[in-house]
Amino acid sequence: ADSPRRIVPSPSVRPPPTLANPVAPAPPPEQASNPARPPVATVVSNPARPPVATGGNEVQLVKEGGTFKVPVTINGALTLGFIVDSGASDVSIPEDVVSTLIRTGTISESDFLGEQTYRLADGSKVKSKTFRIRQLTVGNRTVNNVMGSVAGVKGSLLLGQSFLSRFSSVKFDYGRNVLVLE
């Protein structure tokens, strides 16, 4: 049987978090303080699953139904598949995931900023708690201090404009099935 895809870190890079162990150790001080030097990882190929990152500023898109997802690491601790949603004003995370992040100490009460009213795609309005995500990582691109909102338990993980607008260009390359963040 095929073994699952693994990301093998270089010796100076901490191992990636997993769902079984969502809290990974902090990066070495030189890595945490140097945003110009992104973590380096080697992708071990498995033809049964697409690669997590293709290198540079590109991230493999995973098509599910009519949406595309990318793996996103929240505060260096938990990696989940987010829908890339350029129509969402903020990153949106369902309350059960937020509860998990609180329980694991990944976010704290001091990260919560208040409430905001959002207009949904169907025109309805909903109030949502907002919070600061200290770090979001997609591929080798990390953005600090990203606004997030808490969605209902049945809500989707959305990678919205509070992350996407931090780049000068966000492109979908449908031919190669990658998201390009420049």
N, C-alpha and C positions, 0 to 999 in steps of 0.2 A: 504494500500500500504506500501511496505517496505520503511523505512526511509534510507537515504544514510548513509554510514559508516562515523563515526566521530572519530577523535582522541581527547581524553579528556586529556588535559595536567594536570600534577600535579600542585599544587599551585605555585611552584617555577619556572615553565616553562612557557614561553610566548605561546600564542595560535599560532597554525600553520597558515601561510598565506594562502589565498585563491585567486582564480582568480578574485573574486569580490573585494578583498582588498589585492592586491599583496604586499603591504609594511606593514610588521608586525613590532611592536615595537622592539627595541634592547633587547637582552637578559640581564638578571641581570648581573652586573659586575663580580660576582663570577663565573658565568657560562661562560662568554666570555673569562675569563682569565685562565680557567682550562680545557684544551682539554682532559684530562684524565677522566673527568666526563661528559659523554654525556648526552643530555637531556633524560628525562624519560617520556614515554607516555603510556597510557593504550589504547589498541585497543578495541573498542566496535564492536562486531561481527555483520555482516550482510551477510547472506549466498548468497545474490545476487551479491556481489562484493568480490574479494579477499582482504585479509588484506594488508596494506601498508608495514608493517614490521612484521617479525615473531619472533623477539627477537634476542639478541646477535648480531652477525655479518651477519645475514641473512636478505635478502630483497626478497619479493615476486616478481617473474617474471610474466609479463603479456605478453602472446603470441599474436602477431598481424601479421597475414600472416606468413612469414618465419622468423620473427625477434622477439626478446624479448625486452621488455621495462621495465624500473624501474622508480619510481618517484624520481626526483632529485630536490633539493632545491638550487637555485642560490642565493648566498649572503644573505641567510636568508630571502629572500623576495618573491620569486616566485617558485612554484613547478610545474614541467612539466614532462611528460613521455619521457625519453631518450632511444634510442636504445643502447644496450650494444654492442659496436663495438671494439673488440680487434685489428682489423686491421687498425683502425684510429689512427694516431699518436697523435692527440690532441682532446680535447673536441671541438665539432663543434656546433655552435648555429646560426640559420638563422638570416639574417639581420633584419627582422621585429621584432623578439624577442629581439635582441640587441637594436633596437630603443626603444622598450618599456622599457627595463632596463635603458636606458639613460634618457628617459622622467621621470621615477619614481625616478631618482637619485640613483639607485642601482649600476650603474657603471658610471664613469665619463671619460672625455677625458684623464685624467692622467693615466687611466688604460690601454690605448692603447699603444702598444709596437712597432708597425711598420707593415711590411708585410713579408710574407713567401710564398714560392712556395710549393704547395702540389701536390703529384702524386695521382691521383684518381684510383679506382679499375680497370677502363677500360684502364689505362695507360696514359691518358691525364694529363696535368699539368694545375693548376690554381693558381693564386696569391690570397692571402686572407689576410685581416687585422688580426692582432693578438692582443689579449688583456689579461690582468690578471684578472682572476676570484678570488676575495678575498677568497671566501668560497663556496665549493660544499658539499652538504650533501646527502648521500644515506643511508636510514635506520638510524641507530644511528652512522654512520661513517662520520666524517667531515674532509675534506682535505682543507688546506689553500694554497693560491697562486698557482692556477692551470692555465696553459696556455690554452687559448681558441682561436678558429678561427671563423671568420664570414663567414657563408655560404650564398649562394643566398637565396632569399625569398622562393624558392621551395625546399631548402635543408632540411635535417632531423636534429633533435636534436641527436647528437652522443656522447656517453660517451666513449671516447677514452683513449689511453695510458697515456696522461698527468694526468689523474685521476687514472686509473687502476694500473699503474706501481708503485704507491705509497704504494701498499700493497704487502706483501710477497707472498700472494696467492690469486688468484681469481678463484673461482670454480662455475660451473653451476651444480646444483643438479637437474637433469631432473625428477627424481622420485618424489621429493617434490616440484618441480617448484620454486626453490629459487636460488638466487645469493648469494654466501658466500664470504665475504671480510675479509681476515685475515691479 
